Amino acid sequence: MNTKKVTLRLSSTTTQALLDKYQTASFSDALQKCIKDSILHHTFFTKNKRRCTPKKTLQRVRTENLPLTERKSVRINKDALDFLQNYYGVNLSISEVLRCCITDVLHDVGKPQKLKPSNNLFYMAGQKNPQMQEILNGCFNSLKTKHKFSGYVEPFTGTANVLLHKPERLKREWLNDNSVYLVNVLSVLRDYPLELILAVWKRGYSKATFNMNKAMLKGRFSFKEKKATLISRAAAFYFNRYASHYGDGKSYKKKMKQDTFQHKLDTIGILSERLQNTQIKKRDALYYCKTLKGISDHLIYFDSPYIGSEEYYRENNSKGIIFSSHTALRNRVEQLRRKNICVISYRTTASDSMRQNGITDEYVRHTLNRLFCGKDYHYITTPYIKGQIEIVIATVPFEGSTPFNQPLV
């Protein structure tokens, strides 16, 4: 980590307040945590570039009475200093920048972030939007009234949007995906959110950055690589997914503005907080389900590939493995439902791209009927965007559900 030694003057009162806030005797530790809190949990970028407080904070700092001052020398992450200086003002001294940061955190001048339904890591095809999240959460809440869950599992995690917006945090939560890059970015988001923000912010929004990241992501990948490499790859993947059309990482979204992109970084801290204590695995979903044989009293949510769109599963894993069988998935559900509650989401309609490949609505519904009709499942359907219809299927009844005893038509 690139650090810089800095000296700043603080009143003894402010120094003690900082030590008390973070319950430590080390000023260096307290300041590092203060900087992390400031960047992760305060709104730095808004639609108007900045939140409303920098000038007010600076005025407060410059008029602060310092009758009893202490000089403190510490080593600070240079990227964090650059980030804060860009926010509070490039013409300020480093000491003034750090005092502004401390003032904001101690006096809660900044506006703490809250997770909103629209907040996500980045867009990906098949990701559940706020409308579907609300339906799934209604299903989960209904199931919770009749069943006590000790854990939550997602074999097809994607961007973890369902877990991030799930109303209740359970003691044990597991995520799994077959994409090494998705698993890495989620792991880095959980473990190193500050470093991820700084790594993305340093890149700047440009097509040159997009192409550089694209070249990096073509290389071989291993979770045994150094921390700095994992963070760099996560930042590259995050940047390219967010900066591309349809979130596919292939084509650059040139109409995006730098300020709009930076505003997205404000959500990383709160998303990271939600992922704490979550276990994240990288395995083929069907194989991962085999490893769940011993669990009980868990809510298991399958956001499986839509019928007719299995090729997409090939694009999001490093070995190019296509999702093998919806029948095999249903069989895994049959095994797991003996001691757990399983929820599966599909679509009953074909998308435009699927229709171009000869997949019809009738084919999709016929497949769903073959898999689940007459086998003691329960479902609800809901209209979705662009004329699509989503179906949520569960192994037990839930509020508003219909027994899957008659074929879908």
N, C-alpha and C positions, 0 to 999 in steps of 0.2 A: 504494500500500500504506500502510495506517495504521500508523505506528510510534510508539514511545514511547522517550524517552531515559531510561536507567536507569544507576545507579552501584552497583557491587558491590565488596566486598572479597574478595580471593582471596590465598592464600599464593603466594609466588613459585614454589614447587614445583608447585602445581596449575596455575598459569598456563603454566609451561613444558611440563607434561605435555599440556596441551590443544594448545599450538602444535606439539608433536612429533607428536601423534596425527594432526593434519590437515595436517602438512607445510606450514605457512604461517608467515610472520612477522607477520601481522596478527591481533591478538587478536579483533577484531570478526568477521573471516571465520571464525576457528576457533569462536567462540561460536555464530554462525549455523548452522554445520554441525553442531555438537553438539546444538543444539535440534532441528534437522531429523532427525538420527539418533535422538534420544530419542523423538520423536513417531512416526517411521515404523517403527522397528525394535524397539520394546519394547511389551510388552503393558500397555496402560493400563486397559482395561476387561475384566473377567472376569465370570463369573456372579455373583460377590459384589461387583460394582461396580468393585472395584479389585484390582490385583495385591497381593501381600502385603508389598511392600517400602517404601511411603511412610513409615511411622513409623520403621522401622529406618534408612532413608536420612536422615530428618530428625534422628534421634538422633545419627547419625554426623556430620552437618554441624554440629550445635550443640555437639558436644564436640570438634570439630577444633581442634587447636592452631594458632594463627595468629601465630607469633612475627614473621615477616617478611611483612607484608601489602602488597598493592598495590591502589590504588583504580583501577577501570576504568570508564570511561563509554562506553556504546555505545547505539546505537538498535536496538530490537528490534520485530519484528512484534507489534502489540498483541494480535491474535487468538491468536497462539502463546503469549503471556504469559498470557492469560485461560485458555487450554486447560490449561497447566501448573499455574496457580494452582488451578484447579478440581480437578486431580488431587492435588497435594501438600497443599493446604489453603488455603482462602480467607482464613484468619486470619494467614497467613505474610506477611512482607515480600517484595517482589519479589526482593531480594537473596538471601533464603533460598531462594526458589523456584528461582532460577537455579543456586544452589550445589547444591541437591538434584539438579537435572537433570544438572549436570556430574559430580557424584559417581556417579550411576547409570551414565552412559555410560563414564566412565573406569574404573570398577570392575566394569562389566558386571553390576550388581546386577539390572537388569531381565531379563526372560525373553525372549530373541529369538524372533521369530516364525518358524515353518516352514510351508511351504505343504502343506496337507493335501488329500486327495482331495475332502473336503466343502467346501473353500473355493471360493467363486465370487464374481463381482462382484455379482450379484443373480440371482434366479430369472427365467427366461423360458420360455414354452412351447417345447418342442422341444429344450431344453438337455440336453446329455448328462450323466447322473448318474454317480456314481463307478463303478457297475457297467459302464456303457457305456464309460467312459474306460479302464477296465482292459482291456476287450476290444479297443478301438482301439489302446491302447498295445501289447498283445500282437501285434496285426497289424503295427504300425509297427516293433516290435523284430524281428519275423520278417523283414520286408522289408529291414531294415538289414543283416542277416547276409549277404544275397546282392547287395545293391545299395548303391553309395556315393552318398549324396545331398549335393548342394552347397547345397540350399535347401529351404524348406517354404512352401507357399502354401495359403491358405484363401479361396476366392471367396465363401463364405457364412459369415461369421465369427460373427455374433450377439454373444454376450458373451465370445467368445474362450476358452471353457472348455476346448476340446480342446487348443489351443496352450498354455494356462497349465499344463496337467497333462501335456503331452507329455514323455516321459522325457529326451530329448536336445535341447539347444539347438543349432540349426544356425547357420552363419555368416550366412546370409541367410534372413530370415523375413518373409513378406508376409501381411497381413490385408486383407480387403476386405468391405464390407457396403454395402447400398443405403440404410440408415437413417442420415440425417445426425446424429441424436442419439446413436446407438450409436457411430458413428465419432468423434464429438466427445468422448464420455465416455471412450472408450478412449485417445484422443490426450491428453486432460487427465490421465488416470490415469498415462500413461507419462511425460509431461513435467512435470506440476505436482502430484505426489501430496500434498505437504504442504498446498498451497493448497486442494486438493479436500477433504481431511480437515477443515480448519478451516471451509471454506464449508458443509459438511454439518453439522458439529457445532454451528455457530452457530444453525442453523435451529431446533433443538429438535423433538421428535417430537409433532406435533399435526395435527388435521384442517385447521386454519386454514393451516398451512404447506403441507399437501398441496394444498389448493385454490389457494393463491397460486402454487405451482409449476406447477400444471395450467394456470393462466391464462398464465403466462410461456411455457410450451412451445407454446402455440397461435400465438405470434407468428412472424414471418418470421425465418429463420435464415441466417447467412452465416459461412463460416469466416474471412472478412476482418474480422470484428468484433474489438474489443479483447480482450486477454488476460483481463481481469477479467470481461468479458461471457461469454466462452467457458467460463471456470471456473464462473461463476454458473449458466449453462445446464446444464453437466455435473452440478453439485451437485443442481440441481432434478430432472433426469432420473434420476440415481442414487437420490435420496430417494424419488421417486414410484414407481419400479419396485420398489424394495425394500419400500416401505410399502403396496403394493397387493396385492389378491388375485390369484393366478396371475401376478404380475409384469407385468400389462398396463397399469399406470399409470392405470387407470380408477376403481377403487373402493378407498376407504381401509380399511386393515386396522387397525381400532380396538383390537383385542386386543393388539397389539404394545406392549411396554413400552419406555420410554426407555432403560433399561439394556441391553436386548437389542439395540436399534438401535445404540447406541454401541459395543457389543461388536463389531459388524460392521466398524467403522472400523479395528480392529486389523489387518485383512487387507490394507488398501489398500497399505501400504508394500511387502509381499512380492509382491503382484500387480504393482505398478509395476515392481519390480526385474526380474520375468520379461519384461516388455514392452520393456525397454531394447533399442535397436538393431533394433526391429521396425518395418517400414514399414506404415502404415495408410492405405488408400485408401477413397474413397466413390464407388462406381460400381455400375451394374447388373451382376449377376454374369455374365450371358451376354456382355455387352459387355466386361467385365473379362477374361474368358477369351480374347477376341480379342487382347488386348494381351500375352498370355503366349506367343505363337507362337514367339518367339525363344529361349525358355529351354530348358535341357536338364538332365538328372540331378537333377530336383526331385521331391519328394514332394508331390503335390497332393491335398488332402482336400476333398471336396464334401459338406457337410452341407446338402443341398438340401431344399427344402420337401417334406413328405411328399405322396405322391400322394393327391389329394382334399382337401388342406388348403392349396392355393395362395393362397386368399384372405388367409391370415395374412401372406403376403409383402406384400400391399397395405397392411396396417395398420402395417408397420414401415418404411415409406419415405415421405418427405414429399410425393411426387407421386402417391401412391396407385396405383402401377403394380403390376399383378398379375404373378406369375411366369408367363412366357409359354408355355414348352414344355419338357416333360421330354425330348422327342425332340431338340430343339435342344441341350439340355444334353449328352445322350449323344453327339451329333455333335461337340461341343466336346471331350469326353473322347477320342473317336476320333482327333481331330487331335493332342491333347496327349500321348497315350500313345506316340506314335512315339519320343519322346526322354525321356519322364518316366514315373513310376509314378503312377497315379491310384487313389484309394480313394473310394468313394461309400457313404453310409449312407442307408437308407430304412427303412420299416416294411412288413411284408407283410400287415398287418392294418389295418382301419379303426377309428378311435376312435369313442366313443359319439356325439360331436357330428357326425362324418362320416356315421355311419349314419342319423342323423336327416335328413341332406340327401340320402339315397339312395345313398351310397357304400358298397359291400359289400366284404368281404374278397376275394371272387372277382374283383371289378373291379380291386382293387389288384394282386393277383397276376398277373392277365392283362396288365396294363400293364407290370409288371416283366419278365414273360416276353417280351413284344413288344420291349422295349428291349434286353435283355441276353442272353436265352437263345440259345445257339448262336453267339455272337459272340466267343468266346475270353475270357470273364470267369470269375472264381472267387469263391466266396462262403462265408460262414458265417451261420447264423441263431442267435439267442439269445432266450430268453423275457425279457420286459420287464415293467414294472409294469402292473397292471390288465388282464392277459391279452394284452397287446400282444406282438408278435414283431418284433425288430429284425433287419435284414439288412445285412451289411457286404460290399460288392462291390469287387473289385480287378481291375486289368488284368493282373496276374501272380499265380501261385500264392503262397500264404503258409501258414504252419503251421496245420493244422486245416481248411483250406479245401476246398471241393468244386468241381470244374469245373461251370460253369453250362451243361451240355449238355442237361439234362432240365428241363421246365417245373416251376415250383413248383406244388404242389397243396395 
